[in-house]
């Protein structure tokens, strides 16, 4: 056999070897992904059963014992698992779509539970029902805006539903509010808002959240003002507590080890947008 013939045989063998390795590697990776999704689905099924039990227990709990962070923990965990599955398998994968149904069901249960607790405990729970579809031009923008709104106002509860998902629960929701095929659609306090809603629009829908955030910012600014006063430079921020606010006068208590707390009264000058100390 001449040198060229040997060379072609060697190249052919190398090519076959590469093909076998690549084929084996791709097959291994696909099997790993499938195993990962199966494992993920088992975990989510177990979490769903646990969430069902948790929600039933929370229905009977005294209002003062209810912690909103506990109630939202399952939703957050499910959302993260769904993101992982969509990244690994694609959002049109059959297993991912099944996980999405689990997540949608959990959202509905959480929403119904919040409505029940709101009535039972006579408290207001701010929430948004967000409906979107695959052919919606503005839905990706709306999702980003809602994510930013959640970051700015962590107390808001946002439930998102894919109307293209073949799931009767979502179909029941859409028929209840009868908003047709226009997306994005938001439901806030049983009112329907269609089309893209920007941050300003959302803040107008929740003036209580805006006011609460402004108050929190004022409290933080007041504590920094107190820390800058003579004699309080070494005080930790957690040692300063707002006691009450009456007619624009903010009374703060400053805790010390071994003695009674100091009381400091501040007045906020809205024209200068700054605090001033008021003599006791």
C-alpha positions in Angstrom: 0.0 0.0 0.0 1.4 3.4 -1.0 1.9 6.3 1.4 -1.2 8.1 0.2 -3.4 5.1 0.8 -2.1 4.7 4.3 -2.6 8.4 4.9 -6.3 8.2 3.8 -6.9 5.1 6.0 -5.4 7.0 9.0 -7.6 10.0 8.3 -10.6 7.8 7.9 -9.9 6.0 11.2 -9.4 9.4 13.0 -12.6 10.7 11.6 -14.5 7.6 12.7 -13.0 7.9 16.1 -14.0 11.5 16.4 -17.5 10.7 15.3 -17.8 7.9 17.9 -16.5 10.1 20.7 -18.8 13.0 19.8 -21.8 10.8 19.3 -21.1 9.1 22.7 -20.6 12.5 24.4 -23.8 14.0 23.0 -25.7 10.8 24.0 -24.3 11.0 27.5 -25.2 14.7 27.8 -28.7 14.1 26.6 -29.1 11.2 29.1 -27.7 13.5 31.9 -30.2 16.2 31.0 -33.1 13.7 31.0 -32.0 12.3 34.3 -31.7 15.9 35.7 -35.3 16.8 34.5 -36.7 13.5 35.9 -35.0 14.2 39.2 -36.2 17.8 39.1 -39.8 16.7 38.4 -39.7 14.3 41.4 -38.5 17.0 43.6 -41.1 19.4 42.5 -43.9 16.9 42.9 -42.7 16.3 46.5 -42.5 20.1 47.0 -46.1 20.5 45.7 -47.4 17.9 48.2 -45.5 19.7 51.0 -46.9 23.0 49.9 -50.4 21.7 49.9 -50.0 20.5 53.5 -48.3 23.8 54.5 -51.2 25.9 53.0 -53.8 23.8 54.8 -51.9 24.4 58.1 -51.6 28.1 57.4 -55.3 28.4 56.9 -55.8 27.6 60.6 -52.9 29.6 62.0 -53.5 32.8 64.1 -53.0 36.0 62.0 -50.2 37.2 64.3 -48.2 34.1 63.5 -48.4 34.3 59.7 -45.1 35.3 58.1 -45.3 36.4 54.5 -41.8 35.2 53.8 -42.8 31.7 54.8 -45.8 31.8 52.5 -43.8 32.9 49.5 -40.9 30.6 50.0 -42.3 27.7 48.0 -43.2 29.9 45.1 -39.7 31.3 44.9 -38.1 27.9 45.0 -40.5 26.6 42.3 -39.7 29.6 40.1 -36.0 29.0 40.4 -36.3 25.3 39.5 -38.5 26.1 36.5 -35.9 28.6 35.3 -33.2 25.9 35.5 -35.4 23.4 33.5 -36.2 26.0 30.8 -32.6 26.9 30.4 -31.5 23.2 30.1 -34.3 21.8 28.1 -36.0 24.7 26.4 -39.4 26.3 27.2 -41.3 24.0 24.7 -40.0 20.7 26.2 -42.7 18.4 27.3 -41.2 17.9 30.8 -40.7 21.7 31.2 -44.3 22.3 30.2 -45.4 19.9 32.9 -43.3 21.7 35.5 -44.8 24.9 34.3 -48.3 23.5 35.0 -47.1 22.6 38.6 -45.9 26.1 39.0 -49.1 27.6 37.7 -51.1 25.5 40.1 -49.0 26.5 43.0 -49.5 30.2 42.1 -53.2 29.7 42.0 -53.3 28.0 45.4 -51.1 30.8 46.9 -53.3 33.5 45.4 -56.5 31.8 46.8 -54.8 31.4 50.2 -53.8 35.1 50.3 -57.4 36.1 49.4 -58.7 33.9 52.3 -56.1 35.2 54.8 -56.8 38.8 53.7 -60.5 38.3 54.6 -59.8 36.3 57.7 -57.1 38.7 59.1 -58.7 41.9 57.8 -55.5 43.0 56.1 -54.6 44.1 52.6 -52.4 41.9 50.5 -51.2 43.6 47.3 -51.0 41.3 44.3 -50.9 41.3 40.5 -52.3 38.6 38.2 -50.2 38.8 35.0 -51.4 37.0 31.8 -49.2 36.7 28.7 -49.0 34.8 25.4 -46.4 33.7 23.0 -47.5 36.1 20.2 -47.5 39.1 22.5 -45.0 41.8 21.4 -44.9 43.7 24.7 -45.0 40.7 27.1 -41.3 40.4 27.4 -41.1 44.1 28.2 -43.9 43.7 30.7 -42.1 40.8 32.4 -39.0 42.9 32.8 -41.0 45.8 34.2 -42.8 43.6 36.7 -39.5 42.1 37.8 -38.2 45.6 38.5 -41.4 46.6 40.3 -41.0 43.5 42.5 -37.4 44.5 43.2 -38.5 48.1 44.2 -41.5 46.8 46.2 -40.8 43.4 47.6 -44.1 43.1 49.4 -46.0 42.9 46.1 -47.1 39.4 45.1 -47.0 38.8 41.3 -48.5 35.8 39.7 -47.7 35.1 36.1 -49.7 32.8 33.8 -48.9 31.6 30.3 -52.3 31.6 28.4 -50.8 29.3 25.7 -50.3 26.6 28.3 -52.9 23.9 27.9 -54.1 23.9 31.5 -57.7 24.2 32.6 -56.9 26.2 35.7 -55.5 29.1 33.6 -58.5 28.8 31.3 -60.8 29.2 34.2 -59.0 32.3 35.3 -59.2 33.9 31.9 -62.9 33.1 31.6 -63.6 34.6 35.0 -62.2 38.0 34.0 -63.2 37.7 30.3 -60.3 39.9 28.9 -60.2 38.3 25.4 -56.9 37.7 23.6 -55.2 41.1 24.3 -51.9 40.8 26.1 -50.2 41.7 28.3 -53.1 41.8 30.8 -52.9 42.7 34.5 -55.6 42.1 37.1 -55.3 44.3 40.1 -58.1 44.3 42.8 -60.5 42.7 40.2 -59.8 45.5 37.7 -58.4 44.7 34.3 -55.5 46.6 32.7 -54.5 45.7 29.2 -51.5 46.8 27.2 -48.0 47.6 28.5 -48.0 49.1 32.0 -44.8 51.0 32.9 -43.4 51.5 36.4 -45.3 54.8 36.8 -48.5 53.1 35.9 -47.9 50.3 38.4 -47.1 52.8 41.2 -50.4 54.6 40.5 -52.1 51.3 41.1 -50.4 50.8 44.5 -50.1 54.2 46.2 -49.9 52.5 49.6 -46.7 50.7 48.6 -45.2 54.0 47.3 -46.0 55.8 50.5 -44.6 52.9 52.6 -41.3 53.0 50.7 -41.1 56.8 51.1 -41.6 56.4 54.8 -38.9 53.7 55.0 -36.5 56.1 53.2 -37.3 58.9 55.6 -36.7 56.6 58.6 -33.4 55.5 57.2 -32.4 59.2 56.6 -33.5 60.1 60.1 -31.3 57.4 61.6 -28.3 58.6 59.6 -29.0 62.2 60.8 -29.0 61.0 64.5 -25.8 59.1 64.0 -24.2 62.4 62.9 -25.3 64.2 66.1 -22.7 64.9 68.8 -22.5 62.1 71.3 -24.1 59.5 69.0 -21.3 58.9 66.5 -20.6 55.5 67.8 -24.2 54.3 68.0 -25.1 51.4 65.7 -28.0 51.9 63.3 -30.0 49.0 64.9 -29.9 50.8 68.3 -32.1 53.6 66.9 -35.8 52.9 66.8 -38.7 55.0 65.6 -41.2 55.2 68.5 -44.0 57.3 66.9 -44.7 60.1 64.4 -47.3 62.8 65.3 -48.0 65.8 63.1 -44.6 65.6 61.3 -42.6 65.1 64.6 -40.6 61.9 64.6 -39.7 60.5 68.1 -36.7 58.1 68.1 -35.3 56.0 71.0 -31.6 55.4 71.2 -30.7 52.3 73.2 -27.7 52.1 75.5 -26.4 49.2 77.6 -27.1 49.7 81.3 -29.2 52.8 81.2 -32.5 54.2 80.0 -32.7 55.0 76.2 -32.3 58.6 75.0 -35.2 60.2 73.2 -34.6 62.4 70.2 -37.3 64.3 68.3 -36.8 65.3 64.7 -38.8 67.4 62.3 -38.6 67.0 58.6 -38.4 70.2 56.6 -40.1 69.4 53.3 -38.9 72.6 51.6 -35.2 71.9 52.4 -35.8 68.1 52.3 -33.9 67.5 55.4 -34.3 66.7 59.1 -33.8 69.1 62.0 -33.6 68.3 65.7 -36.4 69.6 67.9 -35.7 70.4 71.5 -37.6 68.2 74.0 
